[in-house]
Amino acid sequence: MLRIKATPHAIAAGVAAGAFASFTPFMGLHFILAFVVAWLLAGNMIAAAFGTAVGNPLTFPAIWAATHGAGTAILGMAEAGAHPAPVKLGTLLKHGEIMSVWDPIIKPMLIGGIPLGIVVGLFLYVVTRFAVAAFQNRRRLHFETHKSVAANPEVEA
């Protein structure tokens, strides 16, 4: 990703967009959402695709638990000591009752995923921008040094 030919902002914005998209409950649409957000932020599309790797089989359980927990708290759905009745997602989907999972599952994950995705996206933006800028500067200096040595072989680097 460091070798993508784009500005540090474009690469960092792309990564942030991909990370943000991973915090939404719309599995299968993360790439499309990442590309749209990257486009809005003037980010790089390849970096956005890489950024969606934040959501992967190892991190999705934690992301889902965090987004659902944050969403239920934001929406005021979590009462002290109360646990929601388990939802049998497979049974609901089998019977075509997809809308019945909106309130207990999807809506809280979406509402909780937005602020969490923004926080993670901003963090990754800062880290990525710094890393890309440092890498590009180091690479530029390396090529300038080698270019000047090649042009003047008497000077040692």
Backbone as a ProteinNet text record, in pm:
[ID]
protein_1_A
[PRIMARY]
MLRIKATPHAIAAGVAAGAFASFTPFMGLHFILAFVVAWLLAGNMIAAAFGTAVGNPLTFPAIWAATHGAGTAILGMAEAGAHPAPVKLGTLLKHGEIMSVWDPIIKPMLIGGIPLGIVVGLFLYVVTRFAVAAFQNRRRLHFETHKSVAANPEVEA
[TERTIARY]
83	0	87.8	204.8	292.5	342	340.8	391.3	284.4	163.1	58.2	101.1	87.6	125.3	9	6.2	-96	-41.4	-111.9	-69	-93.1	-20.4	-46.4	-192.1	-253	-394.4	-483.6	-461.9	-548.2	-539.5	-419.4	-402	-465	-436.9	-491.2	-643.9	-698.8	-844.4	-906.5	-840.9	-890.1	-891.8	-783	-776.3	-884.5	-898.7	-1001.2	-1141.3	-1166.5	-1297.4	-1324.4	-1223.9	-1239.9	-1264.1	-1191.1	-1210	-1349.8	-1391.9	-1527.3	-1632.4	-1618.3	-1716.3	-1723.7	-1612.3	-1609.9	-1692.9	-1723.7	-1802.8	-1952.3	-1992.5	-2135.3	-2182.7	-2309.9	-2359.8	-2391.2	-2352.4	-2389.5	-2284.6	-2278.7	-2184.4	-2207.5	-2100.9	-2110.5	-2112.9	-2135	-2137.6	-2023.2	-1933.1	-1825.7	-1736.8	-1703.5	-1620.8	-1691.1	-1817.4	-1891.8	-1902.3	-1936.1	-1945.9	-1809.8	-1704.4	-1569.4	-1532.8	-1567.8	-1537	-1614.1	-1739.9	-1821.6	-1764.1	-1733.3	-1677.6	-1540.5	-1458	-1326.6	-1341.4	-1437.2	-1460.9	-1501	-1587.8	-1631	-1515.5	-1418.5	-1303.5	-1181.8	-1197.5	-1085.4	-977.1	-1022.8	-931.2	-902.9	-803	-760.7	-844.6	-894.6	-983.9	-910.1	-786.2	-709.5	-685.8	-651.4	-631.9	-762.8	-875	-1005.3	-1031.1	-995.8	-1013.2	-925.8	-802.2	-714.7	-770.2	-829.4	-883.9	-997.6	-1069.8	-1178.9	-1126.3	-996.4	-937.8	-943.4	-978.1	-999.5	-1108	-1208.7	-1314.4	-1278.2	-1249.7	-1211.3	-1264	-1252.2	-1309.4	-1258.4	-1140	-1088.9	-1145.5	-1172.2	-1217.6	-1368.6	-1438.5	-1583.4	-1658.9	-1630.5	-1706.1	-1693.1	-1572.9	-1553.2	-1621.4	-1609.5	-1673.8	-1824.6	-1881.7	-2026.6	-2073.5	-2000.3	-2039.2	-2028.8	-1921.7	-1903	-2007	-2034.4	-2131.6	-2272.5	-2306.5	-2439.7	-2451.9	-2348.6	-2352.3	-2361.1	-2281	-2284.6	-2419.6	-2471	-2599.5	-2714.9	-2718.5	-2827	-2815.7	-2693.7	-2674.9	-2719.4	-2679.7	-2717.5	-2868.9	-2930	-3075.5	-3155.3	-3086.2	-3155.3	-3226.6	-3182.7	-3247.7	-3198.7	-3082.6	-3024.8	-3071.4	-3144.5	-3187.1	-3093.6	-3077.8	-2987.8	-3029.9	-2941.8	-2966.4	-3054.3	-3108.3	-3197.8	-3117	-3150.2	-3087.7	-3196.7	-3174	-3277.3	-3294.2	-3413.3	-3439.7	-3357	-3300.4	-3220.4	-3304.5	-3244.9	-3311.8	-3257	-3346	-3303.2	-3298.8	-3182.8	-3166.5	-3193.5	-3141.8	-3162.4	-3308.6	-3386.3	-3529.2	-3601.4	-3566.2	-3631	-3600.4	-3476	-3438.3	-3501.4	-3516.4	-3576.7	-3723	-3789.7	-3929.9	-3949.9	-3842.5	-3853.7	-3888.2	-3856.1	-3889.6	-3767.2	-3701.4	-3578.6	-3603.7	-3718.6	-3747.2	-3762.4	-3789.2	-3804.8	-3670.6	-3560	-3428.7	-3375.2	-3450.1	-3404.7	-3389.9	-3497.3	-3492.4	-3397.7	-3401.3	-3313.9	-3167.7	-3135.9	-2998	-2938.1	-2996.1	-2933.1	-2931.2	-3041.2	-3048.2	-2946.7	-2938.6	-2836.8	-2693.5	-2669.9	-2534.7	-2499.7	-2595.7	-2571.8	-2547.8	-2634.3	-2621.5	-2492.9	-2456.6	-2332.2	-2208.8	-2224	-2109.7	-2061.6	-2151.3	-2111.3	-2008.2	-2035.9	-1932.9	-1807.1	-1822.9	-1704.4	-1621.5	-1688.3	-1617.8	-1545.3	-1607.3	-1543	-1417.7	-1427	-1311.5	-1197.1	-1227.7	-1123.8	-1069.7	-1158.3	-1115.4	-1023.2	-1056.8	-970.6	-834.8	-835.2	-708.4	-621.8	-681.9	-605.2	-564.6	-645.4	-607.6	-476.4	-470	-351	-228.8	-243	-130.3	-85	-181	-147.1	-85	-140.5	-84.9	59.3	85.7	221.5	316	271.6	356.2	382.9	281.1	296.9	386.7	365.5	448.8	594.7	619.6	757.1	817.5	741.3	791.5	822.3	730	750.6	870	887.4	1003.3	1133.7	1136	1255.9	1288	1186.8	1206.9	1255.9	1196.7	1239	1385.3	1424.8	1564.7	1657.5	1613.3	1694	1719.4	1614.5	1630.5	1712.6	1695.3	1775.3	1922.2	1951.6	2090.5	2150.8	2079	2130.3	2140.7	2051.4	2055.1	2178.3	2207.5	2323.5	2454.2	2457.2	2575.6	2597.6	2490.9	2502.9	2548.6	2502.6	2541.5	2684.5	2731.5	2866	2930	2990.7	3042.2	3156.5	3217.2	3326.7	3277.3	3150	3092.2	3032.4	3068.5	3013.8	2894.4	2801.5	2680.4	2703.3
-118.5	0	125.4	118.5	234.2	274.3	182.5	211.6	263.8	283	339.3	480.4	512.1	645	742	800.6	898.7	981.2	1087.3	1171.6	1098.6	1137.7	1077.2	1093.8	1209.6	1229.3	1128.9	1112.5	1023.1	879.5	835	698.3	684.6	780.1	773.8	784.2	870.3	883.3	753.8	688.5	560.9	454	445.3	346.6	375.8	502.4	540.5	506.2	529.1	497.1	347.4	267.3	122.9	73.8	130.2	92.4	131.4	252.6	297.2	201.7	164.3	75.2	-59.3	-105.3	-234.1	-232.7	-114.9	-104.7	-96.4	-105.4	-107.5	-252.5	-277.4	-415.1	-466.9	-394.3	-430.1	-519.9	-643.1	-740.6	-755	-761.3	-774.1	-639.7	-533.3	-399.4	-311.8	-369.2	-288.8	-224.1	-297.2	-238.4	-119.3	-136.1	-29	92.3	69.3	179.2	246.5	167	222.7	310.1	265.7	343.6	475.5	471.8	594.2	693.2	644.2	732	784.2	698.2	742.1	850	832.7	933.2	1066.9	1062.2	1184.3	1254.2	1175.6	1230.8	1254.2	1235.9	1245.7	1143.8	1024.4	917.6	825	741.6	645.8	518.9	470.8	354.1	225	211.7	91.1	88.6	202.2	210.5	182.6	224.4	196.5	46.4	-21.7	-167.3	-232.9	-185.4	-238.9	-207	-90.8	-51	-139.4	-200	-288.8	-415.2	-438.6	-555	-540.9	-422.3	-405.6	-502.4	-519.5	-616.5	-748.3	-846.3	-978.9	-1083.1	-1209.2	-1312	-1306.4	-1252.7	-1243.1	-1122.1	-1013.9	-892.1	-872.4	-937.2	-914.4	-946.3	-1054	-1075.9	-958.8	-905	-791.9	-666	-643.3	-526.6	-535.3	-651.1	-666.7	-646.8	-704	-687.3	-541	-475.7	-334.9	-245.3	-266.3	-180	-202.8	-328.3	-356.5	-298.9	-316.1	-261.1	-109.7	-45.5	100.9	148.5	78.8	117.8	104.7	-4.1	-20.2	84.6	121.9	226.6	362.3	394.1	522.1	532.3	422.2	421.8	406.3	383.4	365.8	233.3	135	3.3	-85	-53.5	-138.8	-88.9	-172.5	-141.4	-212.6	-159.1	-218	-360.1	-452.6	-592.3	-666.4	-598.7	-664.5	-719.5	-837.8	-899.1	-925.3	-884.5	-907.7	-1056.5	-1092.1	-1231.4	-1266.5	-1386.3	-1423.1	-1425.3	-1379.3	-1376.3	-1491.6	-1573	-1683.9	-1634.1	-1578.9	-1513.2	-1607.7	-1728.8	-1825.1	-1852.9	-1868.8	-1895.4	-1776.2	-1656.4	-1536.9	-1518.3	-1540	-1522.9	-1629.3	-1748.7	-1858.4	-1827.3	-1759.8	-1727.4	-1590	-1528.8	-1401	-1284.2	-1294.5	-1189.1	-1103.1	-1060.2	-982.5	-852.7	-791.9	-665.5	-684.4	-805.4	-827.8	-825	-827.9	-818	-675.4	-584	-445.2	-384.1	-383.3	-317.9	-384.9	-517.1	-574.2	-588.3	-594.9	-623.5	-516.4	-495.9	-411.7	-264.5	-212.9	-71.6	-36.3	-113	-80.2	-92.3	-191.8	-206.4	-89.7	-40.3	73.8	200.3	225.3	345.3	340.2	224.4	211.7	208.8	159.3	148.1	280.6	376.8	506.7	577.2	599.4	667.6	582.7	451.5	366.8	365.1	358.7	361.2	492.6	602.6	733.6	740.1	692.4	694.9	610.3	488	400.3	458.2	511.1	572.2	690.2	778.1	892.6	848.1	748.9	696.4	641.8	559.3	501.8	607.7	712.4	821.8	885.3	919.9	985.9	895.1	770.1	676.3	652.8	631	602.6	723.8	840.4	961.5	984	968.6	985.4	881.1	755.8	647.7	665.5	700.9	717.8	838.1	948.3	1067	1035.9	966.9	930.4	836.9	738.6	644.3	715.6	801.4	870.2	966	1034.1	1122.5	1044.4	933.6	849.6	792.9	752.1	697.2	804.8	924.2	1034.4	1069.4	1078.8	1107.3	996.9	873.7	760.5	771.7	800.2	811.5	933.9	1045.4	1164.3	1138.8	1067.1	1034.2	945.2	842.4	751.3	820.3	911.9	985.6	1076.2	1143.1	1230.9	1151.5	1034.6	948.3	896.9	860.6	813.1	923.9	1046.1	1158.9	1204.4	1185.2	1226.4	1112.5	1014.6	895.3	924.8	1041.5	1072.7	1102.4	1140.8	1173.2	1046.1	1016.3	896.3	934.6	846.2	873.7	856.7
0	0	0	62.3	66.5	-71.9	-166.7	-300.6	-397.1	-348.6	-433	-471.9	-597	-646.4	-624.1	-507.3	-471.9	-356	-323.3	-212.1	-79.6	24.7	156	198.8	167.5	203.3	131.2	0.5	-77.3	-25.5	3.8	53.8	192.5	280.7	416.4	416	330.8	322.3	270.5	176.5	126.2	234.3	308.7	417.6	521	556	654.3	604.5	476.3	418.6	425.1	393.6	400.2	541.5	636.7	776.7	823.9	788.5	826	770.8	644.9	581.4	652.7	707.5	777.3	904.9	955.5	1078	1051.4	926.9	896.2	888.6	911.3	909.2	768.7	666.3	529.8	464.4	510.6	456.1	306	232.2	87.7	16.7	91.3	32.3	82.8	161.2	219.7	113.6	5.9	-99	-163.2	-196.5	-262.6	-170.9	-44.5	50.8	69.3	77	92	-27.5	-147.9	-267.9	-268.5	-227.4	-224.4	-122.8	-3.3	100.7	57	-2.2	-50.5	-157.1	-246.3	-350.1	-286.8	-185.1	-117.5	-45.2	1.9	75.5	-13.4	-144.1	-239.1	-203.8	-168.5	-131.4	-247.6	-229.9	-330.9	-319.9	-432.7	-433	-395.8	-440.1	-404.6	-254.5	-196.9	-51.9	21.9	-35.1	26.8	30.8	-77.4	-80.4	26.8	39.4	144.6	283.1	299.6	429.2	476.9	383	424.4	492.3	483.9	551.6	703.5	753	897.2	941.6	857.2	884.8	819.6	901.5	852.8	950.8	918.9	1008.1	1152.5	1173.2	1310.3	1384.8	1312.3	1379.3	1377.7	1284.2	1275.4	1404.6	1475.6	1600.6	1698.2	1712.7	1803.4	1749.3	1618.3	1557.2	1575.1	1547.1	1559.2	1702.5	1797.8	1938.7	1980.1	1938.7	1975.5	1910.3	1782	1714.6	1768.8	1795.6	1850.7	1991.2	2071.7	2207.8	2208.4	2124.1	2116.5	2064.1	1964.2	1906.1	2003.1	2078.6	2176.1	2285.6	2322.6	2423.1	2368.2	2245.4	2184.6	2168.7	2126	2104.8	2233.8	2345.2	2472.5	2482.7	2407.2	2407.3	2520.1	2576.1	2679.9	2816.3	2884.1	3019.7	3115.1	3232.3	3330.1	3363.4	3342.3	3375	3277.1	3178	3082.6	2965.5	2924.4	2808.4	2705.2	2581.4	2480.3	2452.5	2412.6	2377.9	2255.1	2251.5	2135.5	2007.3	1901.2	1772.1	1689.3	1636.5	1552.2	1408.7	1372.8	1244.5	1127.9	1136.1	1027.6	1002.6	1108	1093.8	1033.2	1078.4	1025.2	876.9	839.1	699.6	612	666.6	591.4	558.6	648.8	629.4	564.7	516.4	447.5	537.5	663.8	758.8	788.4	683.7	701.4	777.7	757.7	826.8	977.2	1020.5	1164.1	1237.7	1166.2	1230.4	1226.7	1163.5	1155.4	1294.7	1374.3	1505.6	1604.8	1620.3	1723.5	1683.1	1552.9	1513.2	1422.5	1307.6	1205.2	1245.1	1292.3	1329.2	1438.9	1548.8	1649.4	1595.5	1508.4	1453.3	1362.3	1287.3	1199.4	1280.8	1378	1462.5	1544.4	1596.3	1673.1	1584.7	1463.7	1373.3	1319.3	1307.5	1251.3	1340.6	1468.8	1549.5	1568.4	1585.6	1601.5	1473.1	1359.3	1231.1	1208.5	1250.1	1237.3	1324.1	1447.6	1538.6	1482.5	1442.1	1387.3	1256.5	1172.6	1047.2	1070	1164	1194.2	1246.8	1334.5	1387.2	1273.8	1187.7	1077.2	975.4	958.7	869.3	916.3	1045.3	1099.8	1088.3	1129.8	1125.5	981.7	892.2	752.3	685.1	707.7	644.2	688	816.3	867.7	806.2	804.2	750.8	601.6	526.1	381.2	351.7	422.3	400.5	432	541.8	578.1	473.6	429.4	329.2	198.4	153.8	26.5	33.9	146.6	161.8	162.5	235	240.5	102.6	30.5	-104	-201	-192	-277.7	-251	-124.7	-90.6	-140.3	-128.4	-176.1	-326.4	-403	-548.6	-586.6	-514.8	-543.3	-515.8	-408.2	-375.1	-481.9	-521.6	-624.5	-760.5	-787.5	-913.7	-918	-805.3	-802.6	-805.1	-745	-750	-891.4	-958.9	-1096.4	-1189.8	-1162.8	-1247.9	-1220.4	-1096.8	-1057.8	-979	-1044.8	-976.3	-880	-885.4	-793.4	-653.6	-640	-510	-451.9	-327.6	-262.3	-176.3	-169.9	-93.3	53.3
[MASK]
+++++++++++++++++++++++++++++++++++++++++++++++++++++++++++++++++++++++++++++++++++++++++++++++++++++++++++++++++++++++++++++++++++++++++++++++++++++++++++++

